[in-house]
Amino acid sequence: MGNQIKIGIIGAGAMGLLYAANLAEKADLTLFTRREEQANALKQKGISLIDNGTTKTIHINAVVVTDTAALSKQQLLIVAVKQYSLLEILPLLQAVPVETPMLFIQNGAGHLENLPLLGEKRTILVGISEHGAGRENDTTVVWRGHGRTKYSVYQGELDVSLEDWLNSVPDFPVEQHVNYLEIIQGKLFINAVINPLTAVLGVRNGELLENPEWHKLLDLLVEEMETVLPVQNGALKVKEICRVTANNFSSMALDKKYGRKTEIDGIVLPILEKAEREGKTLPTLRTLYHIIKGLEGESNV
Amino acid sequence: MGNQIKIGIIGAGAMGLLYAANLAEKADLTLFTRREEQANALKQKGISLIDNGTTKTIHINAVVVTDTAALSKQQLLIVAVKQYSLLEILPLLQAVPVETPMLFIQNGAGHLENLPLLGEKRTILVGISEHGAGRENDTTVVWRGHGRTKYSVYQGELDVSLEDWLNSVPDFPVEQHVNYLEIIQGKLFINAVINPLTAVLGVRNGELLENPEWHKLLDLLVEEMETVLPVQNGALKVKEICRVTANNFSSMALDKKYGRKTEIDGIVLPILEKAEREGKTLPTLRTLYHIIKGLEGESNV
């Protein structure tokens, strides 16, 4: 284990747990949690990964994210916290030596403007996850949809050995792409359509295609989005995701269901702001935005 | 009682029960129901009118609406069925002699186009109700908000004695106005904003002002509506109604809550169609429309 690459994953939500469980075998892995209680539980019990009905237990190391010494020891930090939690951990990340590369996998685009705060010389990778996952409890994650991780170099240079390592787990594919905006915009486009709609309606992704009225609404929303966020075959991509994740609730639908804060400001707000700068209006998206923002006020998150 | 004016009220939902309870003393009144079971219950128990915590029992006559002989005996028929039920009873109304005037109190404007089917020579009054009421069971209605009934002559001539009678119950004011479109548009404007919003959000009318995000949404919707439905001080009127009915659920919010068919096609569709004819778009209203129409499909009404 001493010769293995030291990988830190920050954030032990659904995504953090999923990445840790899948990458632990190929690395000397540490999972960084917000709460000490969760770190202790993970050290004792490991991660229970439920995939297609079978449960696998993966033993890992876990410490709280405020342990800056442990953070600084890593050769790569994969940041898997929710977009709206990034600002909170930014000071911790800034304290990590600029030699440590970081891979960010967040929904939306709201976090991009904060990345320069991590130092001009740091290698920063920006990625998205196409996996579906839900956290059951502090140590258990359900892998609902197998996907890929896509990333691009946002700034700096990626070490070849690190690049090779990222590609080393065949069952958990990680793909490098040239243009980070393309990756992020594609995911943003899909998320900005599926997430707010399913959250407002309280339904699974597949319903957006099956219900004729909601299908119309999806088409209207896609049409609107295309005026500000150019994504090739955006409508097709959105519908393909609805089809393959038909039985899943989107993260935003789940957040709304459980009265949690949603990622609406990371996903929808940057698009509304871009539209405003360009003198365009996205009234359907804006309607959904105000509905959800109002609900967040309601549940006092 | 033999000398009293013979008044028939068609529809024993919240509005029909409220009107029957308030007009019974001043008329030889018959309430026409869809179900024989309800007619029997009403004949036996009368109407229980709950107003501000106290219950009053009003004895009335009730028969099923298919009793065309009874329908034809009335000197005025007040039609208080939901807008979407009008088509169902149209053949029964057409069988009533053209000498019998009819007063329609429906939400929305969708029914206006069907009124000519009742005969060119019939006196037709078109009205709106500003009362708030909820039906508790077949014989019990709660008077939630005291308002007025406004009506205009849509076609024909209104007999003076009938006009006097309509004005004869001071606690249940009925006002004649010159322009029926003005009455209907004012109510339509208010309903098209408050009803779909509260139905989608599942909240009481007052929430639309109290929640800052939803207040913004209300403003956006009002702004949109003003481009196709000219109503003086529309925004002020909408907010005034939200204020005075702050603790009430709108009829559409209740219909959605209980999985019933809503009046969305009577209230919102005519406005969307008018906008389309005029080459305008009302994307916020259209979004709410598709959400609610889709929900109706969901509950299989």
Interface residues (C-beta under 8 A of the other chain):
Chain A: V200 L201 N211 P212 E213 W214 K216 L217 L220 E224 P283 T284 R286 T287 L288 H290 I291 K293 G294 L295 G297 E298
Chain B: V200 L201 N211 P212 E213 W214 K216 L217 L220 E224 P283 T284 R286 T287 L288 H290 I291 K293 G294 L295 G297 E298
